[in-house]
Amino acid sequence: MGPFVEEVFKDSGVPKYTFVEPNEFTKLVVYLRTKGKGLVVEGPSGIGKTSGIKKAIEKLQLEDTVLELTARDPEHLKRIENIPH
């Protein structure tokens, strides 16, 4: 059994847990590990999409082989627009 909610979302002090693997975390890891497989992660803001992907990449020890791009950065946006080419 995982940590209790109050161990993750503490009223005071530093939480022991800063990331709790969501139910679909194993599937995420498998998809990231599978070459040639596309992956779209979507959902409401603030539910841990980026954190989950970063933790899965960390778990797979792929940090040095992954390029993180965000459409919020104009320089990244140029690279994103050129991906199809």
N, CA, C and O of each residue as an XYZ file, in Angstrom:
340
protein
N       0.846     -1.188      0.000
C       0.000      0.000      0.000
C       0.887      1.245      0.000
O       1.876      1.312      0.730
N       0.527      2.223     -0.821
C       1.308      3.452     -0.953
C       1.146      4.366      0.243
O       0.492      4.003      1.220
N       1.727      5.531      0.178
C       1.618      6.475      1.290
C       0.193      7.006      1.424
O      -0.586      7.004      0.470
N      -0.119      7.457      2.629
C      -1.416      8.069      2.880
C      -1.411      9.490      2.325
O      -0.353     10.108      2.214
N      -2.581     10.008      1.978
C      -2.711     11.353      1.417
C      -2.038     12.383      2.314
O      -1.364     13.285      1.819
N      -2.211     12.261      3.621
C      -1.642     13.249      4.544
C      -0.114     13.188      4.611
O       0.525     14.119      5.102
N       0.470     12.092      4.116
C       1.935     12.012      4.058
C       2.477     12.728      2.824
O       3.636     13.141      2.797
N       1.645     12.871      1.818
C       2.048     13.550      0.594
C       1.711     15.041      0.692
O       2.544     15.895      0.388
N       0.495     15.341      1.116
C       0.040     16.731      1.235
C       0.019     17.122      2.700
O      -1.009     17.023      3.370
N       1.178     17.570      3.192
C       1.322     17.896      4.608
C       0.858     19.319      4.889
O       1.005     20.213      4.055
N       0.288     19.513      6.092
C      -0.114     20.853      6.529
C       1.102     21.688      6.918
O       1.095     22.911      6.782
N       2.148     21.016      7.405
C       3.354     21.735      7.804
C       4.562     20.822      7.653
O       4.425     19.600      7.585
N       5.731     21.416      7.602
C       6.948     20.637      7.478
C       7.210     20.187      6.055
O       6.453     20.506      5.139
N       8.278     19.452      5.882
C       8.684     18.961      4.570
C       8.083     17.579      4.343
O       8.240     16.691      5.180
N       7.391     17.389      3.212
C       6.796     16.077      2.959
C       7.863     15.024      2.683
O       8.892     15.315      2.073
N       7.612     13.813      3.133
C       8.515     12.692      2.865
C       8.405     12.286      1.401
O       9.396     11.903      0.779
N       7.209     12.370      0.861
C       6.949     11.977     -0.520
C       6.674     13.218     -1.363
O       5.813     14.029     -1.023
N       7.403     13.359     -2.454
C       7.132     14.475     -3.368
C       6.585     13.966     -4.692
O       6.134     14.756     -5.521
N       6.619     12.660     -4.896
C       6.036     12.053     -6.090
C       5.501     10.683     -5.721
O       6.204      9.874     -5.115
N       4.275     10.431     -6.083
C       3.658      9.126     -5.867
C       3.281      8.598     -7.252
O       2.558      9.255     -8.001
N       3.780      7.409     -7.582
C       3.496      6.844     -8.900
C       1.995      6.678     -9.102
O       1.332      6.010     -8.310
N       1.452      7.288    -10.171
C       0.026      7.114    -10.455
C      -0.242      5.695    -10.959
O       0.690      4.965    -11.297
N      -1.493      5.316    -11.008
C      -1.881      3.965    -11.440
C      -1.326      3.600    -12.812
O      -0.985      2.441    -13.046
N      -1.231      4.553    -13.707
C      -0.801      4.292    -15.083
C       0.714      4.442    -15.268
O       1.190      4.411    -16.403
N       1.474      4.602    -14.195
C       2.908      4.865    -14.297
C       3.657      3.732    -15.007
O       4.536      4.001    -15.827
N       3.329      2.490    -14.711
C       4.000      1.358    -15.349
C       3.773      1.381    -16.862
O       4.698      1.122    -17.631
N       2.552      1.689    -17.288
C       2.265      1.794    -18.723
C       3.101      2.905    -19.352
O       3.622      2.742    -20.455
N       3.228      4.021    -18.660
C       4.031      5.144    -19.143
C       5.480      4.715    -19.351
O       6.081      5.020    -20.381
N       6.032      4.013    -18.377
C       7.409      3.524    -18.477
C       7.559      2.583    -19.672
O       8.530      2.685    -20.423
N       6.611      1.676    -19.851
C       6.666      0.717    -20.969
C       6.614      1.458    -22.303
O       7.385      1.146    -23.211
N       5.718      2.429    -22.434
C       5.622      3.189    -23.676
C       6.916      3.938    -23.968
O       7.372      3.966    -25.112
N       7.504      4.538    -22.957
C       8.759      5.271    -23.157
C       9.905      4.328    -23.516
O      10.841      4.723    -24.212
N       9.835      3.103    -23.052
C      10.887      2.114    -23.295
C      10.745      1.462    -24.679
O      11.701      0.881    -25.192
N       9.562      1.559    -25.277
C       9.291      0.901    -26.549
C       9.684      1.800    -27.710
O       9.082      2.852    -27.927
N      10.702      1.376    -28.456
C      11.181      2.164    -29.597
C      10.118      2.247    -30.684
O       9.415      1.277    -30.966
N      10.016      3.431    -31.287
C       9.093      3.636    -32.389
C       7.649      3.841    -31.980
O       6.775      3.959    -32.839
N       7.385      3.886    -30.693
C       6.016      4.042    -30.213
C       5.779      5.520    -29.863
O       6.577      6.129    -29.151
N       4.703      6.073    -30.357
C       4.341      7.448    -30.023
C       3.600      7.494    -28.695
O       3.015      6.504    -28.255
N       3.635      8.650    -28.076
C       2.972      8.797    -26.780
C       2.411     10.199    -26.645
O       3.122     11.184    -26.846
N       1.136     10.288    -26.304
C       0.493     11.562    -26.012
C      -0.020     11.468    -24.581
O      -0.742     10.536    -24.227
N       0.363     12.444    -23.767
C      -0.112     12.500    -22.385
C      -0.939     13.774    -22.268
O      -0.443     14.877    -22.500
N      -2.191     13.606    -21.909
C      -3.067     14.767    -21.817
C      -3.871     14.720    -20.531
O      -4.053     13.662    -19.928
N      -4.338     15.867    -20.132
C      -5.150     15.952    -18.932
C      -5.155     17.365    -18.399
O      -4.451     18.233    -18.916
N      -5.944     17.601    -17.371
C      -6.048     18.941    -16.800
C      -4.711     19.432    -16.238
O      -3.830     18.643    -15.896
N      -4.596     20.714    -16.157
C      -3.405     21.347    -15.601
C      -3.206     20.935    -14.142
O      -4.157     20.865    -13.363
N      -1.955     20.666    -13.795
C      -1.611     20.421    -12.398
C      -1.807     19.013    -11.877
O      -1.738     18.797    -10.667
N      -2.052     18.035    -12.758
C      -2.284     16.672    -12.251
C      -1.033     15.802    -12.259
O      -1.067     14.652    -11.822
N       0.090     16.365    -12.766
C       1.344     15.626    -12.699
C       1.811     15.000    -13.997
O       2.613     14.067    -13.978
N       1.326     15.494    -15.119
C       1.733     14.917    -16.409
C       3.242     15.054    -16.617
O       3.931     14.070    -16.889
N       3.742     16.264    -16.488
C       5.168     16.515    -16.684
C       5.999     15.800    -15.634
O       7.026     15.202    -15.956
N       5.568     15.853    -14.388
C       6.303     15.170    -13.312
C       6.362     13.669    -13.559
O       7.401     13.041    -13.354
N       5.246     13.096    -14.001
C       5.213     11.661    -14.273
C       6.182     11.265    -15.379
O       6.905     10.276    -15.260
N       6.190     12.045    -16.453
C       7.096     11.748    -17.565
C       8.545     11.905    -17.114
O       9.387     11.061    -17.423
N       8.839     12.977    -16.386
C      10.214     13.192    -15.912
C      10.666     12.063    -14.988
O      11.809     11.613    -15.074
N       9.785     11.606    -14.113
C      10.132     10.505    -13.206
C      10.328      9.197    -13.972
O      11.207      8.406    -13.629
N       9.523      8.965    -14.996
C       9.665      7.749    -15.807
C      10.994      7.782    -16.572
O      11.685      6.767    -16.663
N      11.343      8.936    -17.115
C      12.620      9.091    -17.825
C      13.780      8.858    -16.859
O      14.773      8.218    -17.204
N      13.637      9.384    -15.655
C      14.648      9.180    -14.602
C      14.767      7.694    -14.250
O      15.872      7.165    -14.125
N      13.630      7.032    -14.094
C      13.610      5.606    -13.750
C      14.314      4.777    -14.820
O      15.000      3.804    -14.509
N      14.140      5.167    -16.083
C      14.756      4.459    -17.198
C      16.189      4.921    -17.466
O      16.857      4.408    -18.364
N      16.649      5.884    -16.687
C      18.002      6.448    -16.827
C      18.241      6.969    -18.244
O      19.270      6.693    -18.859
N      17.273      7.723    -18.741
C      17.342      8.280    -20.090
C      17.577      9.793    -20.094
O      17.471     10.431    -21.142
N      17.890     10.363    -18.946
C      18.010     11.821    -18.849
C      18.970     12.413    -19.880
O      18.727     13.501    -20.402
N      20.056     11.703    -20.175
C      21.067     12.212    -21.109
C      20.679     12.024    -22.569
O      21.346     12.554    -23.457
N      19.614     11.281    -22.830
C      19.234     11.003    -24.221
C      17.926     11.667    -24.623
O      17.490     11.535    -25.767
N      17.296     12.379    -23.693
C      15.999     12.988    -23.962
C      16.148     14.504    -24.084
O      16.826     15.139    -23.276
N      15.517     15.064    -25.087
C      15.501     16.508    -25.278
C      14.127     17.011    -24.880
O      13.120     16.630    -25.477
N      14.088     17.862    -23.875
C      12.814     18.410    -23.404
C      12.553     19.737    -24.104
O      13.360     20.663    -24.025
N      11.423     19.817    -24.785
C      11.021     21.036    -25.476
C       9.673     21.492    -24.955
O       8.806     20.674    -24.651
N       9.499     22.804    -24.854
C       8.224     23.356    -24.429
C       7.785     24.438    -25.401
O       8.595     25.267    -25.815
N       6.521     24.438    -25.763
C       5.978     25.443    -26.673
C       5.934     26.817    -26.016
O       5.653     27.810    -26.686
N       6.205     26.890    -24.731
C       6.228     28.177    -24.030
C       7.515     28.952    -24.296
O       7.584     30.153    -24.035
N       8.530     28.270    -24.813
C       9.816     28.901    -25.111
C       9.876     29.144    -26.617
O       9.804     28.186    -27.387
N      10.008     30.417    -27.068
C      10.017     30.711    -28.505
C      11.103     29.950    -29.274
O      10.870     29.545    -30.414
N      12.274     29.749    -28.681
C      13.342     29.001    -29.347
C      12.951     27.527    -29.503
O      13.216     26.915    -30.538
N      12.328     26.972    -28.481
C      11.859     25.585    -28.550
C      10.752     25.456    -29.593
O      10.685     24.466    -30.321
N       9.896     26.453    -29.656
C       8.768     26.414    -30.582
C       9.251     26.274    -32.026
O       8.645     25.547    -32.813
N      10.333     26.960    -32.375
C      10.898     26.834    -33.726
C      11.322     25.384    -33.994
O      11.071     24.847    -35.072
N      11.967     24.759    -33.002
C      12.397     23.376    -33.168
C      11.198     22.437    -33.280
O      11.202     21.503    -34.081
N      10.177     22.692    -32.474
C       8.962     21.861    -32.496
C       8.304     21.943    -33.863
O       7.885     20.926    -34.416
N       8.211     23.159    -34.415
C       7.577     23.349    -35.723
C       8.337     22.608    -36.824
O       7.742     22.232    -37.834
N       9.649     22.392    -36.642
C      10.459     21.727    -37.655
C      10.523     20.206    -37.489
O      11.120     19.528    -38.326
N       9.937     19.667    -36.455
C       9.991     18.215    -36.221
C       9.471     17.414    -37.416
O      10.097     16.421    -37.787
N       8.345     17.809    -38.036
C       7.844     17.005    -39.172
C       8.812     16.960    -40.367
O       8.736     16.060    -41.203
N       9.717     17.939    -40.434
C      10.646     18.014    -41.567
C      11.901     17.264    -41.259
O      12.808     17.210    -42.090
